[in-house]
């Protein structure tokens, strides 16, 4: 008896979160591109490219390109990555399924809906018979065009995104189950005219905690495969930018009903979303942090957060720290991580640890929102980092300024210990971030959110939007209740 041929599922995607308010243009050099077997560490649930309980499926890695959030992607570089991905997909044909691993908030210069464009061209290559499953960040902006091309959706349900690996596995298992059972899913999509930052919609606190916590109730409804809710990406001035819901399943009435319920639940809670910690301007946060009288206070410098799309070379918070008398005099200590300033780093390297350096830092990558600062001080650390390149710490008074050669997020305690900085033993640690990632949250005795300027600042109603679909909350605070129309796809 001949063996039934294995079904083949391709894997690939292009992922970045792009702020259209940033003057920084993301290029191919910003992306970490993995091809074929290089992708294996990204999918630990697929050892040997096999999924447990589905040995009949042959998973075929094609290409995955991923970048730290930044500005819009240069069109030529996006097209180059897309064409290589599609060429690798063509070489893998025929395919029964495809796992499209994307973020959902990629902006490309001259293009309104990059993920919709990518999915459309992928569909042309794999054909109508191939099932496409998308695994996405909950800060994606999901357009009807994308929903038309993709058969199954699965999005993160936690922010911070502690469930990212589980989301990928769920997306792949849903795809495997549909192939095994011969299911062609339908999708119910609804746009929710709300556009809020992640710092106000963290699932650590209500109302997001409860709203996202109830999504498994929809999953359990007969005829439903997955219920996904996107907060959206607020710093993209595009027509598709908003919160959205997609419920995937086989029963049109059930998925329509669940999509409408989730959309209404989110809309009704729109005024209740809030920051997860005390928030104020930079000077208030510095004074409040020092007044706590203990160490391990972490302040988020939110306006230039590189993991939301900020350039990372704003010096506003550095200047405010140096303007505080106790910090300037060295009576109290603080660290600011970080400012991208490669020339300043080279000057610090020339001076050496223990030497004195005078440098100009910042205001190059994002001159729209920031300006350079002059710093003179002692070099206290020099390290080489695989992400940030060479990194220097320059101490002026009691303020330790972390200078990096490249854009780098500071999410882990080890990032600070590598610089000789003990969060627990110093009054203030200031980090370019929004809500704290789990490890920093656990390290902080107290957390504050500084509402600072930058390409991803939190003053949403005063951002210069021109292209989002209006009305939308909170830009139109008193807008009338929307219809929250649910559209069916694939029926």
GULUM-53818 format. One record per residue (C-alpha): x negated, y, z negated; residue in one letter. Coordinates in steps of 0.5 Angstrom, whole numbers, plus 500, padded with zeros to 3 digits. Each point is the difference from the previous one (the first is absolute). Example, Ala and Ser with C-alpha at 12.3 -4.5 7.8 and 13.67 -1.06 7.14 Angstrom:
# residues 2
     X     Y     Z   residuo
   475   491   484         A
   498   507   502         S
# end
This chain:
# residues 491
     X     Y     Z   residuo
   500   500   500         X
   497   507   502         X
   499   505   495         X
   504   506   500         X
   496   506   502         X
   499   505   494         X
   503   507   500         X
   496   505   501         X
   500   507   496         X
   496   506   501         X
   497   505   495         X
   498   507   501         X
   501   507   499         X
   498   508   499         X
   501   503   494         X
   499   507   497         X
   504   505   496         X
   499   507   504         X
   502   507   497         X
   502   504   506         X
   498   506   495         X
   493   498   500         X
   495   503   505         X
   496   494   500         X
   500   496   506         X
   499   492   499         X
   496   497   505         X
   498   493   501         X
   494   501   496         X
   505   500   494         X
   503   493   501         X
   497   494   497         X
   502   495   506         X
   500   492   499         X
   501   496   505         X
   501   492   501         X
   497   496   494         X
   498   507   497         X
   507   501   497         X
   500   494   496         X
   499   503   493         X
   506   505   502         X
   505   493   499         X
   498   496   495         X
   507   496   500         X
   498   498   507         X
   494   495   498         X
   497   497   507         X
   505   504   503         X
   506   496   497         X
   506   502   496         X
   502   495   494         X
   506   496   502         X
   499   502   507         X
   495   496   503         X
   503   500   507         X
   498   507   501         X
   494   503   503         X
   498   507   498         X
   496   503   505         X
   496   507   497         X
   499   505   506         X
   498   507   497         X
   501   504   494         X
   498   507   499         X
   501   504   494         X
   498   507   497         X
   500   504   494         X
   506   505   501         X
   498   506   503         X
   502   505   506         X
   503   498   507         X
   497   495   504         X
   496   502   506         X
   504   498   506         X
   495   497   504         X
   497   496   494         X
   507   497   498         X
   501   498   507         X
   493   496   500         X
   502   497   494         X
   507   498   503         X
   497   497   506         X
   495   496   497         X
   506   497   495         X
   504   499   506         X
   495   497   504         X
   498   495   494         X
   508   498   500         X
   500   499   507         X
   494   495   500         X
   504   496   494         X
   506   499   504         X
   505   497   500         X
   502   502   493         X
   507   498   496         X
   499   505   495         X
   496   506   498         X
   498   503   493         X
   500   508   502         X
   496   503   494         X
   501   507   500         X
   500   506   495         X
   506   504   503         X
   498   507   499         X
   494   500   506         X
   501   507   504         X
   496   500   506         X
   499   507   504         X
   505   501   505         X
   504   495   498         X
   506   500   495         X
   501   492   498         X
   494   496   500         X
   502   494   497         X
   506   500   505         X
   495   501   506         X
   496   494   497         X
   506   495   499         X
   503   502   507         X
   493   498   504         X
   499   494   495         X
   507   498   502         X
   499   501   508         X
   494   495   499         X
   503   494   495         X
   506   500   504         X
   507   500   497         X
   500   493   498         X
   495   502   495         X
   502   501   493         X
   496   507   497         X
   500   501   492         X
   497   506   497         X
   497   501   493         X
   500   507   498         X
   498   505   495         X
   507   503   497         X
   497   507   502         X
   501   499   507         X
   505   504   505         X
   504   495   503         X
   503   502   507         X
   506   496   504         X
   495   499   505         X
   496   496   495         X
   506   496   498         X
   502   499   507         X
   493   496   501         X
   499   496   494         X
   504   494   498         X
   499   500   492         X
   497   505   495         X
   497   500   493         X
   498   506   496         X
   496   501   494         X
   505   500   494         X
   494   503   495         X
   497   507   500         X
   494   500   498         X
   500   494   505         X
   498   494   495         X
   504   496   505         X
   497   501   506         X
   497   493   501         X
   507   497   498         X
   503   504   505         X
   496   497   506         X
   501   493   498         X
   508   501   499         X
   500   503   507         X
   496   494   503         X
   505   495   496         X
   506   504   503         X
   497   499   507         X
   498   493   499         X
   507   498   497         X
   504   503   506         X
   495   497   505         X
   502   493   496         X
   507   501   500         X
   501   503   507         X
   503   507   497         X
   500   506   504         X
   501   506   495         X
   504   506   500         X
   498   507   497         X
   504   505   496         X
   497   507   500         X
   502   506   497         X
   496   507   499         X
   501   503   493         X
   498   508   501         X
   496   500   494         X
   492   502   501         X
   497   499   493         X
   492   499   498         X
   498   493   497         X
   498   504   494         X
   508   501   499         X
   502   493   502         X
   495   496   496         X
   503   493   498         X
   497   500   493         X
   506   505   498         X
   507   501   502         X
   504   501   504         X
   495   496   505         X
   499   495   495         X
   507   498   500         X
   502   501   507         X
   494   496   502         X
   501   495   495         X
   507   498   503         X
   498   499   507         X
   499   492   498         X
   508   500   499         X
   501   502   507         X
   494   495   502         X
   505   494   497         X
   506   502   504         X
   502   495   505         X
   498   502   507         X
   495   504   497         X
   492   499   501         X
   497   506   497         X
   502   507   498         X
   495   506   501         X
   500   507   498         X
   495   505   502         X
   499   507   496         X
   496   502   506         X
   494   504   501         X
   502   508   498         X
   493   503   503         X
   502   498   508         X
   504   505   503         X
   503   496   505         X
   508   498   502         X
   499   493   497         X
   498   503   493         X
   505   498   495         X
   502   494   495         X
   503   494   504         X
   503   493   498         X
   500   494   504         X
   503   494   498         X
   498   494   505         X
   505   494   500         X
   505   495   504         X
   506   503   498         X
   502   507   503         X
   505   501   494         X
   496   499   495         X
   494   503   502         X
   504   506   502         X
   503   501   493         X
   493   499   496         X
   497   505   504         X
   506   505   499         X
   499   498   493         X
   493   501   499         X
   500   507   504         X
   505   503   496         X
   497   498   493         X
   494   503   503         X
   503   506   502         X
   504   501   494         X
   494   500   495         X
   496   505   505         X
   500   506   494         X
   498   495   495         X
   493   498   503         X
   495   503   496         X
   492   500   498         X
   498   494   496         X
   496   505   496         X
   499   507   497         X
   499   504   506         X
   497   508   501         X
   495   504   503         X
   493   499   500         X
   499   505   494         X
   505   497   496         X
   498   493   501         X
   493   501   498         X
   502   504   494         X
   505   495   498         X
   495   494   501         X
   495   504   495         X
   505   501   495         X
   502   493   499         X
   493   499   496         X
   498   494   502         X
   497   496   506         X
   502   497   506         X
   505   505   503         X
   501   499   507         X
   502   505   505         X
   503   499   507         X
   497   505   505         X
   506   499   504         X
   500   505   506         X
   494   497   503         X
   501   493   499         X
   496   496   505         X
   505   494   499         X
   506   504   502         X
   496   503   506         X
   496   506   497         X
   493   501   503         X
   497   500   493         X
   495   506   501         X
   505   505   496         X
   496   504   495         X
   506   503   496         X
   500   495   494         X
   492   501   500         X
   501   507   499         X
   505   500   495         X
   496   495   496         X
   494   505   500         X
   505   506   498         X
   502   497   493         X
   495   503   495         X
   499   494   496         X
   498   496   506         X
   496   505   504         X
   496   501   493         X
   499   492   499         X
   504   500   494         X
   504   495   503         X
   499   495   506         X
   504   498   506         X
   499   497   506         X
   503   501   507         X
   501   495   505         X
   498   501   506         X
   498   505   505         X
   498   498   507         X
   494   504   501         X
   494   496   504         X
   495   506   500         X
   501   501   493         X
   499   493   498         X
   493   500   505         X
   498   506   496         X
   501   496   493         X
   496   494   503         X
   495   505   501         X
   500   503   493         X
   500   493   497         X
   504   498   494         X
   498   505   494         X
   498   505   505         X
   504   507   502         X
   504   501   506         X
   504   506   503         X
   505   498   505         X
   506   502   504         X
   505   495   500         X
   507   499   503         X
   505   504   505         X
   497   496   506         X
   505   494   501         X
   506   505   498         X
   498   507   501         X
   508   501   501         X
   501   499   492         X
   494   501   497         X
   493   504   500         X
   493   498   498         X
   497   501   493         X
   493   501   498         X
   497   496   495         X
   494   500   496         X
   498   494   495         X
   496   494   498         X
   501   494   504         X
   502   494   495         X
   501   494   504         X
   499   498   508         X
   503   494   502         X
   501   496   507         X
   507   498   501         X
   503   496   506         X
   506   504   501         X
   498   507   497         X
   492   500   503         X
   495   503   496         X
   504   503   493         X
   497   506   496         X
   502   502   493         X
   498   508   499         X
   502   502   493         X
   501   508   499         X
   501   501   493         X
   505   495   497         X
   503   498   507         X
   497   494   504         X
   502   501   507         X
   500   494   504         X
   497   501   507         X
   501   495   506         X
   497   499   507         X
   507   497   502         X
   507   500   498         X
   501   495   494         X
   506   499   495         X
   499   499   493         X
   504   495   498         X
   496   495   495         X
   496   501   494         X
   494   497   503         X
   500   506   505         X
   499   504   494         X
   495   496   496         X
   496   499   506         X
   499   508   499         X
   498   499   493         X
   507   503   498         X
   504   497   494         X
   507   502   501         X
   501   498   493         X
   495   504   497         X
   501   506   503         X
   506   505   500         X
   502   501   507         X
   499   496   506         X
   504   504   506         X
   501   495   506         X
   503   502   507         X
   506   495   500         X
   507   501   499         X
   503   495   495         X
   495   496   496         X
   498   493   503         X
   501   494   495         X
   493   500   498         X
   499   508   498         X
   507   500   497         X
   498   494   495         X
   493   504   499         X
   504   507   498         X
   502   502   494         X
   504   505   503         X
   501   502   507         X
   502   507   503         X
   502   502   507         X
   497   506   503         X
   504   503   505         X
   494   503   505         X
   500   502   507         X
   498   496   506         X
   503   496   506         X
   504   496   495         X
   502   504   495         X
   506   499   496         X
   504   507   502         X
   504   496   505         X
   506   505   501         X
   494   506   502         X
   496   495   505         X
   501   503   507         X
   504   495   503         X
   503   501   507         X
   502   493   503         X
   503   496   494         X
   507   499   502         X
   504   505   495         X
   504   500   496         X
   496   496   495         X
   499   500   493         X
   496   504   496         X
   499   504   506         X
   507   502   500         X
   502   499   493         X
   508   501   500         X
   501   496   507         X
   507   497   500         X
   500   492   499         X
   498   496   506         X
   504   495   504         X
   494   495   499         X
   502   496   506         X
   497   493   501         X
   498   498   506         X
   499   493   502         X
   495   497   505         X
   499   493   503         X
   507   498   500         X
# end
